[in-house]
Amino acid sequence: MASRRSTVAGGESEARFLSRYDASRFPRPSLAVDVALVAAKDGALRTVVVRRTEHPERGRWALPGGFVGIAEGLDAAAARILAAKTGLSGVFLEQLYTFGDPARDPRTRVVSVAYYALVDAGRLDAAVREGVARARIVVPWEGETGGPVELAGDDGADLLLAFDHPDILGMAVKRLRGKLDYTPIGFQLLPPAFTLLELQRVHETVLGRPVNKDSFRRRMLASGQLEATGESQKDVEHRPAELYRFARRSAV
């Protein structure tokens, strides 16, 4: 097979073409990633946001985000930025959507490849540091209607999001709701061992509505996705519930 850099039909070689190629002839947008971190706690979806200390949108809150390095892959950039801004690593990350409205950032043309990250609620505290806050996601629409969402801080006060981040976070909620019933993605919002009640509450929190307890448990136990750990809850006042784990956690 001929080399890609060979001369084609008597013309110049690809190597020579590339050596004199002037990329500056074409305007190029900046490329960023933004990460919507989602957890489920006390009946509400929660996230962490970073306060902006510089213009534009100074003083507002933003999803963990930043620009992609010139030799950096998108997945690597998302993991790097999430770890740098929240201290969280080794979490479930999946590409969500590309946001490219020409006016989404007043500085310049910025295209953002958004990701969503899922963690169990116990890891949220580790993400809080100076300039980083926990927030409750307020979803003003039902089902998979979609649209922007709002945030409320631990004190109940509104947290104003910068740029188009209300839409990014709303897209993450919509995606999570849409995938919950046909993928095991909900297990990423739980610790390694959990009760059936905790699993049910995660589903209800994501969906924003109650589910039937008996049919939900039958469906989960018949799904083949659960296996009993042989242990029960500890340090509880009521009768200890049996603990389960996801049988194929690495398959998500």
C-alpha positions as CSV (number, residue, x, y, z in Angstrom):
1,M,0.0,0.0,0.0
2,A,1.4,3.4,-0.9
3,S,2.3,5.8,1.8
4,R,-0.1,8.6,2.7
5,R,2.8,11.0,2.2
6,S,3.6,9.8,-1.3
7,T,3.1,11.9,-4.4
8,V,-0.4,11.6,-5.8
9,A,-1.1,11.9,-9.6
10,G,2.1,13.8,-10.2
11,G,1.5,16.5,-7.6
12,E,3.5,17.5,-4.5
13,S,3.9,15.1,-1.7
14,E,1.7,15.3,1.4
15,A,4.8,15.9,3.5
16,R,5.6,19.0,1.5
17,F,2.0,20.2,1.5
18,L,1.9,20.0,5.3
19,S,5.2,21.7,5.7
20,R,3.9,24.8,4.0
21,Y,0.3,24.7,5.2
22,D,-0.8,27.9,6.9
23,A,-3.4,27.2,9.5
24,S,-3.8,30.9,10.3
25,R,-5.7,31.4,7.1
26,F,-8.8,30.1,8.9
27,P,-10.3,31.5,12.1
28,R,-10.3,28.8,14.8
29,P,-12.5,28.7,17.9
30,S,-11.2,27.9,21.3
31,L,-12.1,24.4,22.7
32,A,-13.1,23.9,26.3
33,V,-14.7,21.2,28.5
34,D,-17.2,21.7,31.2
35,V,-18.1,19.0,33.7
36,A,-21.6,18.7,35.3
37,L,-21.0,16.7,38.5
38,V,-24.2,15.0,39.8
39,A,-24.9,13.2,43.1
40,A,-28.2,12.2,44.8
41,K,-28.6,13.1,48.5
42,D,-31.6,13.7,50.8
43,G,-34.1,13.4,48.0
44,A,-32.4,16.0,45.7
45,L,-29.9,16.0,42.9
46,R,-26.8,17.9,43.9
47,T,-23.7,19.3,42.2
48,V,-20.6,21.4,43.0
49,V,-19.8,24.7,41.4
50,V,-16.9,27.0,41.3
51,R,-17.1,30.8,41.9
52,R,-15.7,32.9,39.1
53,T,-13.1,35.4,40.3
54,E,-12.4,37.1,37.0
55,H,-14.5,38.6,34.2
56,P,-16.6,37.7,32.4
57,E,-19.4,36.7,34.8
58,R,-17.2,37.5,37.8
59,G,-19.0,36.5,41.0
60,R,-21.3,34.0,39.4
61,W,-20.9,30.2,39.8
62,A,-19.7,27.9,37.1
63,L,-19.4,24.2,36.4
64,P,-15.8,23.0,36.7
65,G,-14.4,23.7,33.3
66,G,-11.4,24.9,31.3
67,F,-9.6,24.9,28.0
68,V,-8.3,21.8,26.3
69,G,-4.5,21.5,25.8
70,I,-3.3,21.4,22.2
71,A,-2.1,17.8,22.6
72,E,-4.7,16.7,25.1
73,G,-7.6,14.3,24.5
74,L,-11.1,15.4,25.5
75,D,-11.6,12.7,28.1
76,A,-8.2,13.4,29.6
77,A,-9.0,17.1,29.8
78,A,-12.3,16.5,31.5
79,A,-10.7,14.3,34.1
80,R,-7.8,16.7,34.6
81,I,-10.1,19.7,35.1
82,L,-12.5,18.0,37.4
83,A,-9.6,16.8,39.6
84,A,-7.9,20.2,39.6
85,K,-11.0,22.1,40.6
86,T,-12.8,19.7,42.9
87,G,-10.1,17.2,44.0
88,L,-12.2,14.3,42.7
89,S,-10.6,11.6,40.5
90,G,-11.5,8.1,39.4
91,V,-15.2,9.0,38.9
92,F,-17.6,8.0,36.2
93,L,-17.3,10.5,33.3
94,E,-19.2,10.4,30.0
95,Q,-19.4,12.9,27.2
96,L,-22.7,14.7,27.2
97,Y,-23.2,17.3,24.4
98,T,-21.3,19.9,22.4
99,F,-22.4,23.5,23.1
100,G,-21.3,25.9,20.4
101,D,-23.6,29.0,20.3
102,P,-21.3,31.7,18.8
103,A,-22.3,34.1,21.6
104,R,-22.0,31.7,24.6
105,D,-18.8,33.3,25.7
106,P,-18.2,37.1,25.3
107,R,-14.4,36.8,25.2
108,T,-14.1,34.9,22.0
109,R,-15.6,32.0,20.0
110,V,-15.6,29.1,22.5
111,V,-16.9,25.6,21.8
112,S,-17.5,23.5,24.9
113,V,-17.7,19.7,25.0
114,A,-19.7,19.0,28.1
115,Y,-19.3,15.9,30.3
116,Y,-21.3,14.7,33.2
117,A,-19.7,13.0,36.2
118,L,-21.6,10.8,38.7
119,V,-20.5,10.1,42.3
120,D,-22.2,8.8,45.4
121,A,-23.2,11.6,47.8
122,G,-20.5,10.6,50.3
123,R,-17.8,12.0,48.0
124,L,-19.4,15.5,47.7
125,D,-17.8,16.8,50.9
126,A,-14.3,16.0,49.5
127,A,-15.0,18.3,46.6
128,V,-15.8,21.4,48.7
129,R,-12.9,23.8,49.2
130,E,-12.3,27.5,49.0
131,G,-14.3,29.0,46.1
132,V,-16.2,25.7,45.6
133,A,-19.8,25.1,46.8
134,R,-22.3,22.3,47.0
135,A,-25.6,23.1,45.5
136,R,-29.1,21.5,45.1
137,I,-30.3,21.2,41.5
138,V,-33.7,22.7,41.1
139,V,-35.4,21.1,38.1
140,P,-38.4,23.2,36.9
141,W,-39.7,20.6,34.4
142,E,-41.0,17.1,34.5
143,G,-39.8,13.9,33.0
144,E,-37.5,14.4,30.0
145,T,-38.9,17.7,28.9
146,G,-35.4,19.3,29.3
147,G,-34.3,22.8,29.6
148,P,-32.2,24.9,32.0
149,V,-32.2,24.3,35.7
150,E,-31.5,26.4,38.8
151,L,-29.3,26.0,41.8
152,A,-29.8,26.6,45.5
153,G,-27.0,26.6,48.1
154,D,-26.9,24.8,51.4
155,D,-28.5,27.9,53.0
156,G,-31.3,27.9,50.4
157,A,-30.1,31.0,48.6
158,D,-30.1,31.0,44.8
159,L,-26.7,30.5,43.1
160,L,-26.6,32.2,39.7
161,L,-24.8,30.2,37.1
162,A,-22.5,31.7,34.4
163,F,-22.7,31.4,30.7
164,D,-25.0,28.6,29.4
165,H,-24.2,26.4,32.3
166,P,-27.9,26.2,33.4
167,D,-28.5,24.5,30.0
168,I,-25.5,22.2,30.4
169,L,-26.6,21.0,33.8
170,G,-30.2,20.6,32.6
171,M,-28.9,18.5,29.7
172,A,-27.1,16.3,32.2
173,V,-30.3,15.8,34.3
174,K,-32.3,15.0,31.1
175,R,-29.6,12.4,30.0
176,L,-29.5,10.8,33.4
177,R,-33.3,10.4,33.5
178,G,-33.4,9.0,30.0
179,K,-30.7,6.4,30.6
180,L,-31.8,5.3,34.1
181,D,-34.2,2.6,33.1
182,Y,-32.2,0.9,30.3
183,T,-28.6,1.2,31.6
184,P,-27.1,0.5,35.1
185,I,-25.9,4.1,35.3
186,G,-27.8,4.8,38.5
187,F,-25.4,2.5,40.4
188,Q,-22.7,5.2,39.9
189,L,-24.7,7.4,42.4
190,L,-24.3,4.8,45.1
191,P,-21.5,3.5,47.3
192,P,-20.1,0.0,46.6
193,A,-22.6,-1.6,49.0
194,F,-26.2,-0.4,49.4
195,T,-29.7,-1.4,50.4
196,L,-32.7,-1.8,48.1
197,L,-34.2,1.2,49.8
198,E,-31.2,3.4,49.0
199,L,-31.3,2.2,45.4
200,Q,-35.0,3.0,45.2
201,R,-34.4,6.5,46.7
202,V,-31.7,7.2,44.1
203,H,-34.1,6.3,41.3
204,E,-36.8,8.5,42.8
205,T,-34.4,11.4,43.2
206,V,-33.2,11.2,39.6
207,L,-36.7,10.8,38.2
208,G,-38.2,13.5,40.4
209,R,-41.2,11.3,41.3
210,P,-42.0,8.2,43.6
211,V,-41.8,4.7,42.3
212,N,-43.8,1.7,43.5
213,K,-41.8,0.0,46.2
214,D,-42.8,-3.6,45.5
215,S,-42.6,-3.6,41.7
216,F,-39.3,-1.7,41.8
217,R,-37.7,-4.2,44.1
218,R,-39.0,-7.2,42.1
219,R,-37.7,-5.6,38.9
220,M,-34.3,-4.9,40.4
221,L,-33.9,-8.4,41.9
222,A,-34.9,-10.0,38.7
223,S,-32.6,-7.8,36.5
224,G,-29.4,-9.8,37.3
225,Q,-27.7,-6.5,38.1
226,L,-27.6,-7.1,41.9
227,E,-25.8,-9.6,44.1
228,A,-26.1,-9.9,47.8
229,T,-22.9,-9.1,49.8
230,G,-23.9,-11.4,52.7
231,E,-23.8,-8.5,55.0
232,S,-26.4,-6.1,56.6
233,Q,-26.5,-2.5,57.6
234,K,-24.6,-1.6,60.8
235,D,-25.4,0.9,63.5
236,V,-29.0,1.3,62.7
237,E,-31.9,1.5,65.1
238,H,-34.4,-0.5,63.0
239,R,-34.0,-4.0,61.7
240,P,-30.8,-4.1,59.5
241,A,-31.4,-4.3,55.8
242,E,-29.5,-6.6,53.5
243,L,-26.7,-5.0,51.5
244,Y,-26.2,-5.5,47.8
245,R,-23.7,-4.5,45.2
246,F,-23.8,-3.9,41.5
247,A,-22.8,-7.2,39.8
248,R,-21.4,-5.5,36.7
249,R,-20.1,-2.2,37.9
250,S,-17.3,-2.0,35.4
251,A,-19.7,-2.6,32.5
252,V,-21.3,0.9,32.6
